[in-house]
Amino acid sequence: MPTWNEVDAIILERVSKGESVEKACDELRAEYLKNLSDHVSRPVITYYSGFLQKPPHPAMSINDFDMNGFMAVIHNIECDKGLDLVLHTPGGGTEATRALVEYIYSKFGKDIRVIVPQLAMSAGTMIACASNEIIMGKHSSLGPTDPQVNGVPAMGVISEIKKAIEEIRSDPLKQALWQEVFRQLLPAFISSCERSIAGTQKMVEAWLAQNMFVDRQNPTKVAKLTLDKINSYEDTTEHGHHFLREACIEFGLNVSSLEDDQDLQEHVLSLHHAYVASFARLRSFKFIENSIGASWNVSLD
């Protein structure tokens, strides 16, 4: 497979022959996308954020505006063969994620496979959990699906409350200290955290139970146990904690190894490098594209 540098060299060679940088990048991604679709014999959609290369921007995360991109690239695509979704994202809004998953289900049914070339974090992991199979390389990662409320980890807030209760019970004098801590919280903030945790857990449990775990004994119970491991506050270092492939398998997720199919690995990583090269060369910071040539992107222009 071409490395990032080799893909970039291909782009520069095309530019040297008279193509614009934008056209060279777009055509190369389209070629690799079609090659991947031909290999898997069904439609492929990519959702790529440039969050690792571009300055922070709210639109890099999953948001309601992304629905327009998915509508654009699903239009005219064959929906009766299922879908391979190539996903690279830091995560984003819970309700925007719910809407995207339910829309994808309405078009393709539950025959959804998610391919993670590098990172599908937070809400990206939620989307992966909505599939019936996740394909990851040795270098790929998922992350905790614990929600953030106003930029604050909701599970961290609840954990701190439990700690406060325990400390006050053992030493009542610490009540004054904890009162100062919680006085800084906005009204209903704790309730919002509890609500967000419960809602996210229920949503992803249902997706797992109704799709990936549907054939397992007591799928709802298995889904809950899996999510408890993914969202263990004590066993993770931060919201961006990386779960590599082996950890995801241990959690019980249906994960296949990208390296088991060398041709698939070649197509997926070539495509991944094409997106990395595109973000390096273009002002675009998000692409949603399909394997029949439709493209939707968000840029700084």
C-alpha positions in Angstrom: 0.0 0.0 0.0 1.2 3.5 -0.6 2.4 5.3 2.6 1.3 8.9 3.4 4.5 10.2 1.7 3.9 8.1 -1.4 0.3 9.2 -1.7 1.4 12.8 -1.3 3.9 12.2 -4.1 1.2 10.8 -6.3 -0.8 14.0 -5.7 2.2 16.2 -6.5 2.9 14.3 -9.7 -0.6 14.9 -10.9 -0.3 18.6 -10.0 3.0 18.7 -12.0 1.0 17.5 -15.0 -1.5 20.3 -14.8 -4.2 19.2 -12.4 -5.1 21.5 -9.5 -4.2 20.3 -6.0 -7.9 20.0 -5.2 -8.7 17.9 -8.2 -5.7 15.6 -7.7 -6.7 15.0 -4.1 -10.4 14.5 -4.9 -9.7 12.1 -7.8 -7.3 10.0 -5.8 -9.7 9.6 -2.9 -12.5 8.7 -5.3 -10.3 6.1 -7.0 -9.4 4.4 -3.7 -13.0 4.6 -2.5 -14.2 2.8 -5.6 -11.4 0.2 -5.3 -12.5 -0.5 -1.7 -16.2 -0.8 -2.8 -15.2 -3.2 -5.6 -13.3 -5.3 -3.1 -16.1 -5.6 -0.6 -18.9 -5.8 -3.3 -21.1 -3.3 -1.6 -21.4 0.5 -1.1 -18.8 2.3 1.0 -19.3 5.7 2.7 -16.5 7.5 4.5 -16.9 9.9 7.4 -13.5 11.6 7.9 -12.7 14.5 10.2 -9.4 16.4 10.0 -9.2 16.8 13.8 -5.7 15.4 14.0 -4.3 17.9 11.5 -6.4 21.0 11.6 -6.9 23.7 14.2 -9.8 22.9 16.6 -13.2 23.7 15.1 -16.7 22.7 16.4 -17.7 21.4 13.0 -15.0 18.7 13.1 -17.1 16.8 15.6 -20.3 14.9 14.8 -23.1 17.4 14.6 -26.6 17.9 13.2 -25.2 19.5 10.0 -23.6 16.2 9.1 -27.1 14.9 8.3 -26.9 17.0 5.1 -23.7 15.2 4.1 -25.2 11.7 4.7 -28.3 12.6 2.8 -26.2 13.8 -0.1 -24.0 10.7 -0.4 -26.8 8.2 0.3 -28.8 9.6 -2.6 -28.6 7.3 -5.6 -26.6 4.7 -3.8 -27.7 1.0 -3.7 -29.1 0.4 -0.2 -30.1 -3.2 -0.5 -26.5 -4.6 -0.2 -25.8 -3.2 3.3 -23.0 -0.6 4.0 -19.4 -0.4 4.9 -18.8 2.9 6.8 -15.2 4.0 7.1 -15.0 6.1 10.3 -12.4 8.6 11.6 -13.7 11.0 14.1 -13.1 12.5 17.6 -16.8 12.0 18.4 -19.4 14.7 19.0 -23.1 15.3 19.9 -25.1 12.4 21.3 -28.4 13.4 19.7 -26.8 14.1 16.4 -25.2 10.6 16.6 -28.6 9.1 17.4 -30.2 10.8 14.3 -27.4 9.6 12.0 -27.5 6.0 13.2 -31.3 5.9 12.9 -31.2 7.4 9.4 -28.5 4.9 8.3 -30.7 2.1 9.7 -33.7 3.4 7.8 -31.8 3.2 4.5 -29.5 0.2 4.9 -31.2 -1.9 7.6 -28.9 -3.4 10.2 -26.3 -4.8 7.8 -23.7 -2.2 8.7 -20.0 -2.8 9.1 -17.8 -0.1 10.5 -14.1 0.1 9.5 -11.8 2.1 11.8 -8.6 2.9 10.1 -7.3 4.9 13.1 -9.7 6.5 15.6 -13.4 6.4 16.2 -13.7 8.0 19.6 -16.6 8.8 21.9 -19.7 9.2 19.7 -17.7 7.5 16.9 -17.5 4.5 19.2 -21.3 4.8 19.7 -21.7 4.5 15.9 -19.4 1.5 15.8 -21.5 -0.2 18.5 -24.5 0.3 16.2 -23.0 -1.9 13.6 -23.0 -5.7 13.4 -19.2 -5.9 12.9 -16.2 -3.6 13.5 -13.0 -3.9 11.6 -9.9 -2.6 13.3 -6.1 -2.7 12.7 -3.5 -3.2 15.3 -3.2 0.6 15.4 -6.9 1.4 15.5 -8.7 2.6 18.6 -12.2 3.2 20.1 -12.9 5.1 23.2 -15.3 5.5 26.1 -18.8 6.6 25.2 -19.3 8.6 28.4 -21.0 11.9 27.6 -19.7 15.3 28.1 -22.0 18.0 29.5 -20.9 21.6 28.8 -17.4 20.2 28.2 -17.3 18.4 31.5 -17.2 14.6 31.8 -20.6 13.6 33.2 -19.3 10.4 34.8 -16.5 12.5 36.5 -19.1 14.7 38.1 -21.1 11.7 39.4 -17.9 10.0 40.6 -17.0 13.1 42.5 -20.4 13.3 44.2 -20.0 9.7 45.4 -16.5 10.5 46.7 -17.9 13.6 48.5 -20.7 11.5 50.2 -18.2 8.9 51.4 -15.7 11.5 52.7 -18.4 13.4 54.5 -19.8 10.3 56.1 -16.3 9.4 57.5 -15.4 13.0 58.4 -18.3 15.5 58.7 -15.8 18.4 58.8 -15.2 17.9 55.1 -18.8 19.0 54.3 -17.7 22.6 54.2 -15.0 21.8 51.7 -17.3 19.9 49.4 -19.9 22.6 49.7 -17.5 25.1 48.1 -16.8 22.7 45.3 -20.4 22.1 44.4 -21.4 25.7 44.9 -19.6 26.4 41.6 -22.0 24.1 39.6 -24.9 25.6 37.7 -28.5 24.7 38.9 -29.6 21.3 37.5 -26.1 20.5 36.3 -25.9 17.2 38.3 -29.3 16.2 37.0 -28.2 16.9 33.5 -25.2 14.7 33.9 -27.3 11.9 35.3 -29.8 12.3 32.5 -27.1 12.3 29.8 -25.3 9.2 31.2 -28.6 7.2 31.4 -29.8 8.3 28.0 -26.5 7.5 26.3 -26.2 4.1 28.0 -29.8 3.2 27.1 -29.2 4.2 23.4 -26.0 2.3 22.9 -27.3 -0.8 24.8 -30.3 -0.9 22.5 -28.1 -0.7 19.4 -25.8 -3.5 20.6 -28.7 -5.7 21.8 -30.7 -5.3 18.5 -27.8 -5.7 16.1 -24.3 -6.9 17.1 -25.5 -9.0 20.0 -28.9 -10.0 18.7 -28.0 -13.7 18.4 -26.4 -13.9 21.8 -28.1 -15.3 24.9 -29.7 -12.4 26.8 -28.4 -9.7 24.4 -29.5 -6.8 26.6 -27.5 -8.2 29.6 -24.4 -8.7 27.4 -24.8 -5.2 26.0 -24.9 -3.7 29.5 -21.8 -5.7 30.6 -19.9 -4.6 27.5 -20.8 -0.9 28.0 -19.9 -1.1 31.7 -16.4 -2.1 30.7 -16.1 0.5 28.0 -17.2 3.3 30.3 -15.5 2.2 33.5 -14.4 5.5 35.0 -11.9 3.9 37.3 -10.2 1.9 34.5 -9.7 4.8 32.1 -7.3 7.7 32.2 -9.5 10.3 30.4 -12.4 10.7 28.0 -9.9 10.2 25.2 -8.7 6.9 26.5 -7.7 4.6 23.7 -9.0 1.1 23.5 -6.9 -0.9 21.1 -8.3 -3.8 19.2 -7.5 -6.5 21.7 -9.2 -4.6 24.5 -12.4 -4.1 22.3 -12.4 -7.9 21.7 -12.1 -8.5 25.5 -15.1 -6.2 26.1 -17.2 -8.6 23.9 -17.5 -6.4 20.8 -17.6 -8.2 17.4 -14.3 -7.1 16.1 -12.4 -8.4 13.1 -8.7 -7.8 12.4 -7.9 -5.7 9.4 -4.7 -7.6 8.9 -6.6 -10.9 8.3 -7.5 -9.8 4.8 -4.3 -8.3 3.2 -6.2 -6.9 0.2 -8.8 -5.2 2.4 -6.0 -3.7 4.5 -4.3 -2.4 1.3 -7.5 -0.7 0.2 -8.4 0.7 3.6 -5.0 2.1 4.5 -4.5 3.5 1.0 -7.8 5.4 1.4 -6.8 6.5 4.9 -3.5 7.9 3.6 -5.4 9.7 0.8 -7.6 11.5 3.4 -4.6 12.4 5.5 -2.8 13.8 2.5 -6.0 15.7 1.5 -6.3 17.4 4.9 -2.6 18.4 4.6 -3.1 20.0 1.2 -6.7 21.4 1.3 -8.7 23.7 3.5 -11.3 21.1 4.0 -11.6 19.7 7.5 -14.4 17.1 7.1 -15.3 14.8 4.2 -18.4 12.6 3.8 -18.2 10.7 0.6 -19.4 7.6 -1.2 -18.0 5.0 -3.5 -19.9 6.2 -6.6 -18.4 9.6 -6.6 -20.6 11.8 -4.4 -18.7 14.1 -2.1 -19.7 16.5 0.7 -17.1 18.5 2.6 -16.8 21.3 5.1 -13.9 23.8 4.7 -12.6 27.0 6.1 -13.6 28.9 2.9 
